[in-house]
Amino acid sequence: MNQPARILHVLGGVSLGGAESRIMDLYRCMDRDEIQFDFLVHSDDLNARKPEFYDEEIKALGGRIFVLPRFKVYNYIAYKKAVEDFFKNHREFVLVQGHMTSTAALYLPVAKKAGVPIVAAHARSAGVDKGIKGIITRCLRIPLLKRADYCLACSKEAGEAVFGKKWEKSGKAVVLPNAIASEKYIFNRDEREKIREELGIQESYVIGHVGRFHYAKNHEFLLEIFSALHSRMKERNMRAVLLLLGDGAGMKAIKEQAEELRLNEDVLFMGNKKDVENYYQAMDYFVFPSRFEGLPGTVVEAQAAGLRCIISDTITPEVGFTELVHYESIEKPADIWAEHIMRNASYERTNMHEVIKQAGFDVMEQAVKVEGFYKTGKI
């Protein structure tokens, strides 16, 4: 029996993040007799890496997880040697897909030199962290367009942000939208009532957000919006609740902000959830004021669940493919966002599955295209 073609995905980790979730959606759809995924992740301590959200599922699907030291600029020589040693000992991959584009210009050429037929970089975001870290990331990405065989991106904005303005005309550019397992998100009234009862929010108007607590997601402004909305609904004898799904280093500061605004009783920090699709059912409005994104799968998921969304106008227009999405500037006061939600608070949820498929965001259809890429090296 022939062995499956092994694809190596290079990531910072396999926690519950946007890129990781989209890769896992694809992984579940692959014919694993033909295609098998492995993961190369990074850790501060190679000998004591803690299992992450998707570790167990990856291994159950037949994938392997390898670990490199985390790149910190000053360890450039040690990092490059670790990459060289890895690919010297692992020559089985037919394609390496680098989702960690900050260092892809370092590890992809090493993989190519070691004999990997195809090396691809995959842009997942249209921005970088603030400060010196962001400056370094931009510098490290400069040679990437020349060092990858394919330059994939979740949106045109993400491709240009990561690979440069010449990306689209390079002959290497491929847009792969962040597709989802859309059937899971179809509006389900029974699940909605179940989750709302569990959380004690049956009679509340629920604002939802899904995302890690990170600078890009702009949770501080999200709380300002919710505070403005909370006051308006209180005047109408209604309870507003903010349902936050996700985890991350910035959570502590947002909890403190919620307390300062005296909203802590109505802001629910849910952490990461395996059944996130059920929590979309419990929401009434999805609010996503990010500073920057690539193409947020969460906004696709929210639309699949029939939710109205108000999102930052810094986010690619490619994600606003239904009338459920309204774009607003994060430079405008939180009151403007709150007023829009109030004006559009009442509506009927509908089944959006066919709309999602027709827009090209269903993972089953994208999996066919990606599987062909992995088998032939052409897309």
CORGINOR-V420021 format. One record per residue. PHI is phi as a letter, one per 30 degrees, with the letter a starting at -180 (999 if undefined). PSI is psi as a letter, one per 40 degrees, with the letter a starting at -180 (* if undefined). NEAR is the number of other C-alpha atoms within 12 Angstrom. Layout:
BEGIN
phi=[PHI PHI]
psi=[PSI PSI]
near=[NEAR NEAR]
END
This chain:
BEGIN
phi=[999 d d d d c c c c c b d a b d d c d d d d d d d e d e d c d d d d c b b c b b c c b a d b d d b d d e c e c e d d e d d d j d c b c b c d d d b i d c e d d d d d d d d d d d d c b c d d c a c c c d c d d b d d c d d d d d d d d j d d b b b c b d c b c a b d d i d d d d d e d d d d e d d e d c c d b c d a d a d d d d d d d c j d d e d c d i c d b c b e d d b d d e d c e e b d d d e d d d d d e c i b e c c c c c c a b l d d b e e d i d d d e d d d d d d d e d d d d d c h c c c b c c c c k b k d d d e d d d d d d d d d h c e d c c c c c i d b d c e e d d d d d d c a c b b c d d a a c b d d d d d d d d d d i d d b b b d d d d e d d d c c b d d c b c b d d d d d e e d d d d d d d d c d c a c d b d c e d d d d d d i c c d d d d e d d d d d d d d c i b b]
psi=[h i i i h h h h h h i d a f a g i d d d d d d d d d d d e i g e d d h h i i h h i i i d h d e f h h i a d e d d d d d d e e i i h i h i i h h f d e f d d d d d d d d d d d d d e g e e h e h h h h e g e d e d e d d d d d d d d e e h d h h h i h h e i e i i i i a d d d d d d d d d e d e d d d e i d i g i i e i d d d d d d d e i e e d d e e e e h h h g i g i i g d d d e h h h d d d d d d d d d d e f f d e i h h h i h h i i g i d d e f d d d d d d d d d d d d d d d d d e f i h h h h h h h i i i d e d d d d d d d d d d e f e d d e h h h e a i h d f d d d d d d e i d h h h g f i d i i c h h d d d d d d d d e f h i i h i i e e i h e d e g e i e e h h i i h e e i i d d d d d d d d d d f d h i h h i h e d d d d d d e e e h d d d d d d d d d d d d d e e i *]
near=[5 9 13 23 31 35 40 40 42 40 40 31 33 38 31 33 33 35 38 31 34 38 43 36 31 32 39 26 29 32 24 25 17 21 34 35 42 39 37 36 36 32 25 19 14 17 13 11 20 19 22 22 22 31 27 18 25 31 22 17 23 23 28 25 33 33 32 32 30 28 33 21 20 11 14 18 15 17 26 28 19 27 36 25 19 25 28 19 15 23 24 24 34 32 40 44 44 42 38 37 44 40 38 44 37 35 44 44 32 31 39 29 20 26 22 30 30 35 43 45 46 49 47 42 40 33 33 31 22 16 11 12 17 19 16 21 29 28 22 28 34 27 25 41 37 26 30 40 33 36 48 42 38 39 36 36 32 41 41 35 35 45 46 27 17 20 31 25 16 21 16 28 34 31 32 37 42 46 43 46 35 38 27 27 37 33 32 27 24 15 24 28 23 18 25 27 16 14 24 19 28 21 18 27 33 40 44 43 47 45 41 33 30 27 28 31 41 33 41 31 32 43 42 31 41 48 35 27 37 37 25 23 25 18 12 13 13 20 27 39 40 40 41 41 34 32 27 27 14 21 27 17 19 32 28 18 23 30 18 16 22 18 28 24 20 32 35 31 30 25 24 28 24 18 17 32 34 30 48 45 39 43 45 41 47 49 48 46 42 40 32 31 45 41 42 46 42 45 50 48 47 50 48 46 44 39 45 42 40 43 44 36 25 32 37 33 25 30 41 33 27 27 16 33 34 30 33 31 23 30 17 18 20 28 26 22 38 33 24 27 38 29 16 21 27 14 15 17 27 22 24 33 29 21 24 38 25 18 26 27 41 35 38 27 27 33 31 21 26 32 33 19 26 33 25 17 23 20 24]
END
